[in-house]
Amino acid sequence: MANSNPNDTKLEQQRAESATAALKSQTEDNHTEDTDAAADRIADNLKSAKEDK
């Protein structure tokens, strides 16, 4: 029985692509009309935090 090569970049690439596809699917499934508004609020909060320093 052969052990898989830990340096197998092709396998790592497949894993990365699979993980990316899963995350993309998850975020698309969770997408709502409020997403853009939430992103704007987060950006505003970050801007405020930077100005407070």
C-alpha positions as CSV (number, residue, x, y, z in Angstrom):
1,M,0.0,0.0,0.0
2,A,1.5,3.3,-1.1
3,N,1.3,6.4,1.0
4,S,0.2,9.6,-0.7
5,N,3.0,12.1,-1.4
6,P,2.7,15.0,1.0
7,N,4.3,17.2,-1.7
8,D,1.7,16.3,-4.3
9,T,0.9,19.7,-5.6
10,K,-1.8,18.4,-8.0
11,L,-3.7,16.9,-5.0
12,E,-3.2,20.1,-3.0
13,Q,-4.6,22.1,-6.0
14,Q,-7.6,19.9,-6.2
15,R,-8.2,20.3,-2.4
16,A,-7.9,24.1,-2.8
17,E,-10.3,24.2,-5.7
18,S,-12.8,22.0,-3.8
19,A,-12.6,24.3,-0.7
20,T,-13.0,27.4,-2.9
21,A,-16.0,25.9,-4.7
22,A,-17.6,24.9,-1.3
23,L,-17.2,28.4,0.1
24,K,-18.5,30.1,-3.0
25,S,-21.5,27.8,-3.0
26,Q,-22.1,28.6,0.7
27,T,-21.9,32.3,0.3
28,E,-24.1,32.3,-2.8
29,D,-26.7,30.3,-0.8
30,N,-26.5,32.8,2.0
31,H,-26.8,35.8,-0.2
32,T,-29.6,38.1,0.6
33,E,-30.8,41.6,-0.5
34,D,-29.3,43.0,2.8
35,T,-25.7,41.8,2.0
36,D,-24.7,45.0,0.3
37,A,-26.1,47.1,3.1
38,A,-24.2,44.9,5.7
39,A,-21.0,45.4,3.7
40,D,-21.5,49.1,3.7
41,R,-22.1,49.1,7.5
42,I,-18.9,47.1,8.0
43,A,-16.9,49.5,5.9
44,D,-18.3,52.4,7.8
45,N,-17.4,50.8,11.1
46,L,-13.9,50.2,9.9
47,K,-13.6,53.8,8.8
48,S,-14.9,55.1,12.1
49,A,-12.5,52.8,14.0
50,K,-9.5,54.2,12.0
51,E,-10.6,57.8,12.6
52,D,-10.9,57.2,16.3
53,K,-7.2,56.3,16.6
